């Protein structure tokens, strides 16, 4: 049931689709991305026929391996096909080097910018009866902050090195991400009100996360703009509790009392750290989905990395990718099939039998995929 879990809907279509064929770009990337992206493809291919959806798939390239082979981590063709042919996409993982490599830059960061995907949306939700109750969505600004990668290294007169990086926050990007966060909060509340089951939150809230007590200009602008968007749209957003949290205090409270948070909005770097950390609240990065979202396109992306230590062993957890596939469908305007996927995943987790080693099990990637699909 859709109302039973975190759901965000930002439809790109204006009418209910019937007998629709959707073209999905598949970008496995590096490492276990090649093992988990097929899971997303498999669940889409096996959705019940009652949803009247058919899928076509196109394989696209990006990643460190592509860079080593071609000199570019994100081929122009990948972006062109996504823009001109695809309705949505799934992205696996990237093995970005930890040291500077001339000519290389992260393909997912570049893809977000070129596709106008200004929001990274990461639902973190516990399964009822397992662990602490958690039901939050972290909305991360996707296009700026320190991730613009404008850095330089120079030497002081004494010969020692200094490295500098620009942290860029703009009113325009912050306005976009604030509106996204408030809209998600309202959508979540509407779903809760339509549900007959127990809900962790009885009122929508958005927590603006920043460090403006130190970074008064950059984070100050983020904080001020989020508040201004809220105040300027009081007729729409007045039912939302507006909250603020200094980022270090946010980390502390997120782990001490995660149940108090509904929607959290943050600049790029803080959002990246918070959303990965929040995965620990529900067991593993292997179960946490995300979607890179703009006004006209969505790319589902599991939160985990390329995990070279388990690559090729057939034990990577496909659940984050499967949930990211559902999240992609939600933003494309197909909440019902997304709900079916969520239900199947939650049933697998609740049963707690067929699970990969990161969750304490011994099942393979394919066994988990098969178990989820059979629950359709």
Secondary structure as GFF3:
##gff-version 3
##sequence-region A 1 376
A	DSSP	three_ten_helix	2	4	.	.	.	ID=ss1
A	DSSP	beta_strand	20	29	.	.	.	ID=ss2
A	DSSP	alpha_helix	33	45	.	.	.	ID=ss3
A	DSSP	three_ten_helix	49	51	.	.	.	ID=ss4
A	DSSP	beta_strand	53	59	.	.	.	ID=ss5
A	DSSP	alpha_helix	64	70	.	.	.	ID=ss6
A	DSSP	alpha_helix	76	85	.	.	.	ID=ss7
A	DSSP	beta_strand	88	93	.	.	.	ID=ss8
A	DSSP	alpha_helix	107	114	.	.	.	ID=ss9
A	DSSP	beta_strand	119	125	.	.	.	ID=ss10
A	DSSP	beta_strand	135	141	.	.	.	ID=ss11
A	DSSP	three_ten_helix	146	148	.	.	.	ID=ss12
A	DSSP	beta_strand	151	155	.	.	.	ID=ss13
A	DSSP	beta_strand	161	165	.	.	.	ID=ss14
A	DSSP	alpha_helix	171	194	.	.	.	ID=ss15
A	DSSP	beta_strand	205	210	.	.	.	ID=ss16
A	DSSP	alpha_helix	218	232	.	.	.	ID=ss17
A	DSSP	alpha_helix	234	237	.	.	.	ID=ss18
A	DSSP	beta_strand	241	246	.	.	.	ID=ss19
A	DSSP	alpha_helix	247	256	.	.	.	ID=ss20
A	DSSP	three_ten_helix	258	260	.	.	.	ID=ss21
A	DSSP	beta_strand	263	266	.	.	.	ID=ss22
A	DSSP	alpha_helix	268	278	.	.	.	ID=ss23
A	DSSP	three_ten_helix	279	282	.	.	.	ID=ss24
A	DSSP	three_ten_helix	285	287	.	.	.	ID=ss25
A	DSSP	beta_strand	291	293	.	.	.	ID=ss26
A	DSSP	beta_strand	298	301	.	.	.	ID=ss27
A	DSSP	alpha_helix	319	332	.	.	.	ID=ss28
A	DSSP	alpha_helix	335	351	.	.	.	ID=ss29
A	DSSP	three_ten_helix	357	359	.	.	.	ID=ss30
A	DSSP	alpha_helix	365	374	.	.	.	ID=ss31
###
